[in-house]
Amino acid sequence: MPKEYGLNNLQEVRVVHKLFFQYDRYIEAIKKGLGNIPRLQGNYTKFKDGSPWCQIILGKGTEADLLKERPTTAFVPFWISEQFASLGDNLFAVEQVGNALTHQERNRPSLVDQIIGIAPYIELRQDRDSISSDGLSHKVGEAINDEIIANNLANSGYGKLVLLDPHSQESLRHFDRAGITHLDLTSAPLFADFLEKKKLIDKKSAFVALDKGSLQRCLYLCDLLGLDPRDHIIVLNKNRSGQNHVDGCEVLYGDPRGRKLIIFDDVIDTTDSIGKTSKSLIDKGAEKGIVVMAVHGVLSHPARDNIERFIDEGIISRLVLTDSLPNASFNLEGIKGVQVIHTALLMTRMAQFLALTSPEEIKSDPELSRYVLEPRNKEEIWEEFQAMYLGCPMTNFPS
């Protein structure tokens, strides 16, 4: 990472909420990445009448330093996921820490000038049309959650966020509207380094985009590895029978026959769809032992049983995840063929850069820019892909 940003000149604190103490390894990695700066604890509880309160606890040996020279920046790591609590309780706890850091009363200044949220995973999944084709109904659900999250974080002082592989451009628009500056990191370089280290790439390799929404990520991985997308990309259209149910896949581009396939997706949950898609690709002629890579491992039951079965049956050869949801390595502990890529240092260092500069300046730095990938509209990406590699619109390829 570049050194010219002068990070050591910052007066900073890091704040860890007790809600996430179960993620102690990730928190310790953040602590190591931030270096020798004060640590505060956010303690959230309730009065006897049930009304909530939040206390910022000064760590041992930091009180005098904080009172002598008020810090400019607080780094607050958090996750927003139903794995911790209901969305409302989870979000409210994060809000309380933000409000406690920026609260002003009795002519006293706020504890810090700015908050930078380090958010490895926020459940932002909305990328579907919410208005029916006949225009008579307006379906709302995930889009409302995304908007509530963005507005509440902004109102609680989270002016800047560092995100890891956010789901879609549509989700991020709510942060833009709320006035939150967000740096959209990608784990693709970490996966590229992993693939090269394990020597998993050769002329028969092909990356599988499970749908148009995954295509941008796969194209970027090809670019990082110096591969021609024309020869190393397969694009699918998953056939869904429900929210989490996939019955098979239609190949929109490429030919899986005789290829060593690498599926690259953003989120895996029960892994049922990954298994069915992998089996469908093998039935279409792909080599057995597909490599599955995913950024966020939600891993709802029965994910562990499914993964063990897919590996035992030779459907997949290995599963590679980041620790953006740190429970992934715990839930899959002991399964041969599962590897976890660590992301805390990347998130932490980029948060420090964001404290001193803008996303635009970070993207102009060649060394930093490779870790930034802003989600684009999936239909635009698909149209550009068709125009570049097919020369004309395509509806079904191969036949």
N, C-alpha and C positions, 0 to 999 in steps of 0.2 A: 504494500500500500504506500502511496506517496507520503512524504514527511513534511512537505512545504506548507501544510495547512496550520501548523503550529498548535496542535491539539493540547500540548502541555500548558499552554497559557490560559486555558479555560478554567473558570471557577465552576465546578460542576458537582452535582450530587446524583446518586442513583437511588431510586425508590423501589422497594420490593414489597408487593402486597402479600399479606399472609395467605390469601386465597391460593397463591401459586407456589407455596413452599413445597408442595409435592413434586414440583419440577426443579428440585434442588440442584441437579447436575447442570441443567441449562442456566439457572441463575448463577451458579458458580462460574460458568464459562463467561457469562456477561460480566461478572465481577472482575475476572482476570483480564478481559478485553478492555474494560474501562480504566484499569490501572489503579493507581493510588489516589482515589478521590473519595470523599465521604459517602457513606451509605446510610440511608434512612429507611425506617420501616413504617409502612402504613398499616395501622391496626384499626379494623372496622368492626364495630359492635353496636349494641343498642342500650338506650337508657331503660330503666325499669318500666316506663310507660310504653315501651315498644318503639319509640322514635329512635332513628339511627344517629350515630355520630362516628366521626373518623378522627383518629389521633395520628399525627406524624411524630414518630419517636426518633430522637436524635441518637445515633449510635455512639458507643463509648469513644471518647476522645475527639468527637467531631463538634460538640456544642460550641466551644470557644471559637473554633475556626469559622463556623457558620455565622455566629453573631458578629465576629470581627469584620468579615467581608462577605456580604450576601452573595450567594452563588447566582450565576446567570441562567443556568440550564439544569433541569432535572430530567433524567432519563428514566422512564417508567416502563419496564417490561410487562406485557400482559397478553393474555389470550382471551378471545371471546368465542366460547364454544359451549354447546349443551353438555359437554363432558363434565364440566365443573358444576354447573347449576342451571336453572332455567335462564333463558336469555335475559329476562328482566333482572334477576338477582345478580347475574354475572356482570352485566353492563353497569348496574347501579354501584356495585363495589368499585369498579374501575373509575366511574365518575366521581365517587367520593374522594378517592386519592387525588384526582386532578383538582377538585374544588378545594381540598385542604391545602394544596401547594400554592394555589393562586388566590386564596381567600384573604381579604383585607378587612381589618376592623380596628377601631380605637386609634386611628391615625398611624397604625403600624403598616409597613409595606408587606406585600406578599412575600412568601418564602423564596420564590424564584421568579425570574422574568419570563421564562419560556419552558414549556414541557415538550419533550420529544418522546412519543410513544414508540417503543420497540415491540412490534406486534407480529410475531412469526405466523400466527394464524388467527384470522377473523372469519367467521362464517358469512361470506359474501358470495352468494351463489346465483343471484338473479341474472339471467341472460335470455329469458324467454319473453315473447310478446304477452302483454297482459290484457289486450283488447281482442275480443273474439272476432272471427273473420266476418261475421255479419254486422259487427259494430254495435250490437245490442247489449253486450255485457262487458263489464270491466272487472277482470279478475285481479285481486290484490292479495299478496301474501309475502313472498320473499322480498319483493321490491320495497314493501313497507318496512320490514326489518332492516334492510340496508340503509334506508333513509333515517330511521330512528337511531341507529348506531352512529351514523355520521353526524347528525345534528346534536346528539347528546355528548359525543366526544368533543365537538367544537365548543359547546356551551360550558364544558367542564375544564377548558384550558388546554386541550390537546391541539395545539396549533400546527404541529408537524408529526407525521407518522412515517415510520419505516416499515414497509410491508414486504412480504415474501410471496412471490408468485400469486398475486390476487387473481380472482377467478375470471373477471371479465371487465371490459371497458364500461359496460353499463353500470356495474356496481360502483366503480370509481367515480362516476359522475356525481354521485351524492356527496362524496367528499369535496369535490370541486365546488359544488353549490354551497356547501357548508363553510367554505373558506379554509379548508385544511390543506396544507402543503403536504403532499405524499411522495415519497421516493419508492418507486416500484422495483424491487430487486427481483432478480431471477436466479434460481439455483442451477440453471443450465451449465454454466462453466464448471461447477462442482461435479455435475454428472459427467461432463465431457472429460474432466481429469480422471474420474473413476474409470470410465470406459477405456481410456488410453492406458492407464496403469494396469488394468486387468487384461489388456490386449483382446478386447471383445469386438473390435472393429476390423473388418476386412471387406473385400470387394463384394461378398455375398450379403453383407449386412444391410438392413433397411429399417428405418424408423417408422413406426406405425402411429399415425394420428387417428385416435379413435373416433373423432368427428371433426368438423370444420373448426371448432373452438380450440382444438389441440394443435392445429396445423402451424400456427405462428411459433409455438414452442419447439416443434420438431424442425422447422426450417432454421431456426436460430441455432439449434444443436448441430445441424449439418454445417452451418457456416463456421461455427467454432472448431469443428473437426476437419474443415477443408474438404467436405464432401459435396458432390453435385446432387442437389435435390431431385433432379430428373431421374437419377438412378438409385437413390437411397431413401425415397419417401413413398409410403403407401397411405392413402387416405380412405378412411372407412365412414360409413353412415350406420350407426348402431340402430338396430330395430328394437324399439322399446315396447313392452306391453304394460308398463307402469313406471312409477317414479324411480324405483331401484331394480327394475327387472329388464334384462336384455335377452332376447330370444335368438340373436344371431347378428350377422353384420353383412352389409352390402359394400363391395369394394368400389369406391368412386375413382380411385387412381392407383396405378401400379399393379404389380403381379406378385403375389406372395409365393409362388411356386419355386421351391428350391432355395428359398431365402432364409437367412438367420435373422429373425425379427426381434426388434426391441420396441416394446410399447412404452410410450412416454406420455403420462397423464398428470393432471394436477392433483386430483383427490381420489383416493380409493377408500371405500367404506366397508361393506360386507365382503367385497372382492368376488361376489357371485358373477357380476357382469364381466369382470376381467377373465374369469375362468371360462365362461361361455364364449367370449370373443376369441380367446386364445385357441380353444378347441375348434372353433369355426375356421380360424386361419389355418390350422394344421390340416383340417379336412379339405381346405382349398389348395393344399400342397406345400405349405410352409414346413420347415424343419421343426421337429419336436424340441422342447426345451426353450421356449420363448423367454427372453429376459423382460421383466416388467419393472419399470421405473416410475415412481410417483413422488410428488413433492410432499403432500400432506396425507398422513396415514390416520384417518378417522378410526378405522378398524372396529366397527360395531360387530357384535356377535352375529354370525359365527365366523368371523374373518380368520381367526387363527386356525380353526379346523379346516377351513377351505384352503388356506395357503399350504398347510401340511399335505393335504390330499393332492393339490395340483402339482406340488413338487414330487411327491411319491409316484404319481402317475406319469411324470415326465412332460406334463403339459407346459409347465414353466420350469426353467432351470434355476432362476434366482429372482428375488424381489429386492429392489434397492429403493430405500426411502430416505428422506431427510428426517431430522429430529424436530421439525417445526412443531409437531405435536409430540413432546418427549415421551409420552406413554407408549409410542410405537415400539421402541426398542424393548420396553418392559413386556408389552403384550406378546411380542414375537420372540422372546428370549428362548434360546435353545433350539430354534428351528434352523437346520442346516440350509444354507442358500439365501439367508436373509442378511443384508448389509445395511447399515445406517450411516448416512452422511451428516456430519455435524455442521450447523449453520450459525451458532451463536456468535462466533467471532466476526463473521461477515456482517451480520446484523448490527453488532455493536460498533464496529469501526465505521460503518457507513452512517450510523446515527451520529457519531462524533463529527464526521464531515458535514452532515446536514446542519449541525448546530452552528457551523461557521460560514456556510455558503448555501447556495441554492441548488435545487435539482439540476437546473440547466448547466451550472458550472461543473457539477459532478459529471454530467453526461458529456461534457467537452473534454474531460480528462481521459486519455486513451486507456490508462490502467484501471480506472474506476468504471468507465462506461460499459465494459463488457459484462458487468454485474447488474446492469439496469436494462429492463425490458418493459416498456409500457404496453399493456394490452391494447390491441386494436380491434375494430369491428371484425368479427369472424367472416362475415359475408364479403367484406372488402378484401380480406386476405385471400379468401377462396377465389374471388374473381381475378385478382392479380396473379395467383398461381396458375389458373387456367390460361390466362392470356400469355404468360411467360413460357409455359411448358407445353401448351396444347395449341395455342394460336387461335382458338375459337371456343365459344361456350360449349360445355360438355354436360350431358345429363346422366350418362351411364357408361363407365369405362372401367375395366374391359367388359365386353359383352359376355 
